[in-house]
Amino acid sequence: MKTLAQKHTEFQTYQPKEDRSFGTVLRGVHYSTDTSEINSDIQTYGHTVLNIFNMKHNQTNIQLPLFFDDLKPSEDNKGIYEIETLNYTKVKFEPPRPKRNIPQCSKFQRYVHIQAYCYHSPRCVKSAGSHLTKQCTRKEKSEHVRCVLCDGNHPANHKGCTVYKDMQKRTFSPLRSKQDGKKSEGPTANTNQTRHLLCYCS
């Protein structure tokens, strides 16, 4: 990576899975509970908490009896699912629900990687110019915007972009209709689809 950067080669990379934090959702603890107390209780089981916060309803912003926990990477991370009590309270740790969104680089505007691992030249999300968005001279809202992905009249992070919608279809299976009376299924992206996306965006 250092050699490529010195030669001004444009590329992107990613964080290895073994270096990523292990996210879990804690269910059953009252939302008013101090996060430092939860942190201490979890550490008594041998897990190191990097970050913890109370979760809120995405529409009403009401606090929920749920906490999201980021654990330090460890071979025993999955052992947290065996914990049944914290501070004499019955609890349950669950995997977080998979998200149906595709990472987008806020520097290069392409998908499947993020700015922290991007070594491409910057492109503006509003004007498609060769500069960072924060350096753009367009400070006010304007109808004269241009998408660097599809050349359309919208910002590059617009969810209605044809490139974004096409990638959503390629990556995720369609949600089942609520009329079916069945719960929506999560994403079923496979390795081949992911490889295709990486080629598609490079």
N, C-alpha and C positions, 0 to 999 in steps of 0.2 A: 504494500500500500504506500509506503514512504517513497519507494522508487517511482511508482506510477505518478504520485503527486508531484514529485520533483520534475518529472518529464511533462507535466501539465496534461496528463492523460485523463480523459473524462470517464468516470465509472461510478458505480454505486456498490455498496456492500451491505452487510447486515450483522446483527449481533447473534453469535452462536446461541443455540437453545440452552445449552448448559450454563451460560452466563446470565440468562434472563431471570428476573425475580419470579417467584412462584405465587400466582394470585389465587386467593380463596375467598369465599363469602361465608361469614359467620352469622348464623341464624339463631335467634332465641334470646338475645341480650337486649335489654331495654335501651332505647336510643339515647337516653340521658347518661348512660354509663361513661365514665371517664376512659378515654382511649388508653391512657397510660396504665390504668388498672388492667385492662384487657391485655395489653402488651406484656405486662409482668406475668400474668396468669399463663399466657401462651408460652413464654420463655421457660416456665417451670417444666414444660414438657420437652424442652431441648430444641425449640425452634426460635430462630432469630427473626424478629419482625422489622422490616425496613420502613414500612409505611402502613398506617391504618386510619380509616376515616369512616364516619357514619354515612350510610347511603340514604338518598332522598328520592321520593317519587318524581319521575321525570316530567310530569305534567303539573302536579299541585305543589311540588317542592316540599311536601310534608316529610318529616323525618320518619324513617322506618326502623324496625327492630333488626336491622341488617348492618353489618360492618364489612367493608372490603379490606383484606389484609394482604400485603405484599411480603413474602418471606424471602430471606436470603437463600440463594440456590444451594441445595444440599441433596445428597442421595436419599435422605429420609424425609423429604418434603411431603410425600404422599401419606406419611404417617399421621399427619395432622387430621386426616379424615377419621381416624380412630378415636379422637378425643370426644368424649360425650358430656363432660362437665367442666365448667369454669367457675370458680368461686361459688361452689355449691349450687350452680344453676345448670339445668339441662340445656345443652346447646348442640348444634350440628354445623359442621363445616362442609361446604359444598363447592364444587368447581363453578367458576363464574359462567354465565350464559355466553355462548359464542356470539360474537358480533357479526352482523351482516354488512360490514363496511370494509373497504379496501384502503390500506394506508396510502396517503398521498404526500409527496415531498413538497413542503412549503417553499423550497428554494428553486427546484427545477420543475415543479408542477406535475411531474409524471407520477404514476402509481406504482405500488408494490415496494416502495422504499420510503424512508423518511430523511429529513434534512440532516440529522446527526450522522448519517452514513452516506451522504451524497458528496461526490466530487465532480459534479457537472457544473457548467457555467449557469449562473442564475437566469431565470425567466420570470417576469412579472406576472402575477396572477390576474392583473387588470388589463394591462396593455400588451402583454406578450413581449415586452421589450427585454433587452439583455441586461437587466439590473434586478436587484432585490426589490420586492414589493414595497418595503419600507422606504426605499430610495426613490420611489416613483413620484413624479411631479404632480400627478393627478391626486389631489387630496379630497376633492369634492365628488359626490356621486355624479355619474355621467352615463348617458346612453351609449357613448362611444367607447365601448370596451371590446376586447378581442380575446378569445380563448386560444391559447397556444396549442391546445390539443386537437381541436376540430375546426379552428378558425371561425367559430360562431360568435354571435353578438352577446356574449355573457362571460363572466369571470371563469377562470380555469377550474375553480373548485365548485362550480355549479352542478348540483346533482342531476340536473336535467340534460347535461352534456351527453351527446350521443356516444362518445368514447367511454364515459363512466357507465352508462346504462348497458352498453355492450359487454363491458367487463363484468358487471354484476351478473348478467345472464350466463356468461362463460364460467364464472366462479361458483355461484350459488344456485341451488335448485330453487324453483319458484315456491313461494309460500302457499300452503293450502288455503282455499277459500274458507272464511268463517261460516259460510252456509253449510259446509260439510259437517259442522259440529265437532271438528277435530282440532287439536292444538297444532300450531304451526311447527314445522320441523326446522332444525337448525341447519347451518350450511353443511354441504357434503362435498366440498372441494377436495379433489384428489391430487396426488403428486403430479400427474401429467398435466392437469389444468394449471397448477401453479407454475410449472416449467414453461408452459405456453405463455402465461401472462408475463413472465420475466423476459421472454424473448419479444413479446408484443410491445413492451414498454421501453426496451433498451434503445 
